[in-house]
């Protein structure tokens, strides 16, 4: 009797599905760990640059004056999403609603750009940044076959070394 090797149809369907689910699970774990590690590094770097005064207006408070001229400082970053977040966002696009999967991506990008801006100010021996502006761009739309959400954030402003302004009232005290 001629015996042929036969793989049941259920096994042919389930094996690739199980492998795909394992891959998605591993991607979720790796992406979550990478994101948490990035947030932890951001917190440390934000604490190191917390002394830098940042404002979105062109001038500082009346009690402060620039000790040195202004210098352009920038911080830019491009951050890509992982495939698991893209899958979650795709499902939300089908049913509608807020794409909450991408919010941490935007938060990380803005915070990273801001930290890089402050670090650049420190490198230029400045302790304040005025006229802060932020630009964002979805650079994924440039790809022919978009695979992952990618966002570019540019933060820029004018860095100064500032010091407390002399108080004319305190100079007149007897």
C-alpha positions in Angstrom: 0.0 0.0 0.0 1.4 3.4 -1.0 1.4 5.8 1.9 1.6 9.5 1.2 2.6 12.1 3.7 -0.5 14.1 4.6 -0.6 17.3 6.6 -4.1 18.1 7.9 -5.6 21.3 6.6 -6.0 22.6 10.1 -2.3 22.3 10.8 -1.5 24.1 7.5 -3.7 27.0 8.5 -2.9 27.1 12.3 0.9 26.9 12.1 1.4 30.1 10.1 -1.2 31.9 12.2 0.5 30.8 15.5 3.9 31.9 14.1 2.4 35.3 13.1 0.9 35.8 16.6 4.2 34.9 18.2 5.9 37.5 16.0 3.3 40.2 16.8 3.7 39.4 20.5 7.5 39.6 20.4 7.2 42.8 18.4 4.8 44.2 21.1 7.2 43.3 23.9 10.3 44.7 22.1 8.5 47.9 21.1 7.2 48.4 24.6 10.6 47.9 26.1 12.3 50.3 23.7 9.6 52.9 24.3 9.9 52.6 28.1 13.7 52.8 27.9 13.5 55.9 25.7 11.1 57.6 28.1 13.5 56.8 31.0 16.5 58.3 29.1 14.4 61.3 28.3 13.5 61.9 32.0 17.1 61.8 32.9 18.2 64.2 30.2 15.2 66.5 31.0 16.4 66.7 34.6 19.9 67.5 33.5 18.6 70.5 31.3 15.9 71.6 33.7 17.8 74.8 34.5 17.5 76.1 30.9 14.7 78.7 30.8 12.5 78.3 27.7 9.8 80.6 26.5 7.9 81.0 23.3 7.8 84.8 23.5 10.6 87.0 22.0 11.7 88.7 25.3 12.3 87.5 28.8 10.7 88.7 32.0 11.6 92.2 33.0 13.8 90.9 35.8 16.1 89.1 33.3 18.4 90.6 30.6 20.6 88.9 28.0 24.3 88.9 29.0 25.4 87.7 25.5 23.9 88.0 22.0 21.4 85.5 20.6 22.3 82.3 18.9 20.1 80.0 16.9 19.7 76.6 18.5 17.8 73.6 17.1 16.8 70.1 18.2 15.4 67.7 15.7 14.4 64.1 15.8 12.7 61.5 13.5 10.9 58.7 15.4 9.3 55.7 13.8 6.5 53.6 15.2 6.7 49.9 15.6 4.6 47.5 13.6 2.3 46.6 16.6 1.2 50.2 17.0 0.6 50.4 13.2 -1.6 47.4 13.5 -3.6 48.9 16.3 -3.9 52.2 14.4 -5.0 50.3 11.3 -7.8 48.6 13.3 -8.9 52.0 14.7 -9.0 53.5 11.2 -11.4 50.7 10.2 -13.8 51.3 13.1 -13.0 55.0 13.6 -11.9 56.9 16.6 -8.8 58.5 18.1 -5.5 56.9 17.1 -4.2 56.6 20.7 -1.5 54.3 19.6 0.4 57.2 18.0 0.1 59.6 20.9 3.3 58.2 22.7 5.1 58.5 19.4 4.3 62.2 19.2 5.0 62.8 22.9 8.4 61.1 22.6 9.3 63.1 19.5 8.4 66.5 21.0 10.2 65.8 24.2 13.3 64.5 22.5 13.4 67.5 20.2 13.1 69.9 23.2 15.9 68.1 25.1 18.1 68.3 22.1 17.4 72.0 21.8 18.3 72.5 25.4 21.5 70.4 25.1 22.5 72.6 22.1 22.0 75.7 24.2 24.2 74.3 27.0 26.9 73.5 24.4 26.8 77.1 23.3 27.1 78.2 27.0 23.6 79.6 27.2 21.0 79.2 29.9 17.8 80.4 28.2 16.0 80.0 24.9 13.5 82.6 23.6 11.1 82.5 20.7 10.7 78.7 20.8 9.0 77.2 17.8 8.2 73.6 16.9 7.5 72.1 13.5 6.2 68.6 12.9 6.1 66.6 9.7 4.8 63.2 8.8 7.7 61.9 6.6 6.0 58.6 6.0 3.9 60.1 3.2 7.1 60.4 1.1 7.5 56.7 0.9 6.1 54.7 -2.0 4.9 51.9 0.2 4.4 53.3 3.7 5.1 50.7 6.3 5.5 52.5 9.6 4.4 55.8 11.0 7.3 58.2 11.1 7.3 61.7 12.5 9.9 64.4 12.3 9.9 67.2 14.9 12.1 70.3 14.8 12.3 72.6 17.8 14.2 75.9 17.3 14.7 79.2 19.1 17.2 81.9 20.1 19.6 81.0 22.9 20.9 83.6 25.3 23.1 83.7 28.4 20.8 85.7 30.7 21.4 87.3 34.1 19.2 89.1 36.5 18.6 92.7 35.5 19.9 95.3 37.9 17.0 96.6 40.0 17.0 100.4 40.0 14.9 100.6 43.2 17.4 98.6 45.2 20.3 100.8 44.0 18.5 103.9 45.5 18.3 102.5 49.0 20.2 104.4 51.7 
